[in-house]
Amino acid sequence: MDFLVNAVKAYFDRSWSREDMMSLATIPQNDRTSLNRVYLTLYWAMMCSSYGSFLHLFWELGGLLPVFLTVASVLRLHFTSPQRVMKRVSLLMISALFFGASVVPFTKYFFTTDQM
């Protein structure tokens, strides 16, 4: 147990100062490329989630099926090898699509008005 605690402490023991965080120095090209890929992946995951919400709102795609498909695709994503990057990205997009379709009933519930 002490090993785990020490590992967490070592991870968070960074020698960063405020100047390091506020620095406007150029970012190395390989770091910039990596950040661009990460943020582009997050952007497309949000777009897939929005498209899933659109499908549910206008075509009534829904019920419990998107919830089960979200769980299944996230589990498949978890057990896919990290070396299969394109498969993992496509599974992430599929799970985002089904997640967007499965949260629409909550948004309908929260944004409906009571007509008294």
Secondary structure as GFF3:
##gff-version 3
##sequence-region A 1 116
A	DSSP	alpha_helix	2	12	.	.	.	ID=ss1
A	DSSP	alpha_helix	18	21	.	.	.	ID=ss2
A	DSSP	alpha_helix	29	59	.	.	.	ID=ss3
A	DSSP	alpha_helix	65	78	.	.	.	ID=ss4
A	DSSP	alpha_helix	85	102	.	.	.	ID=ss5
A	DSSP	alpha_helix	104	111	.	.	.	ID=ss6
###
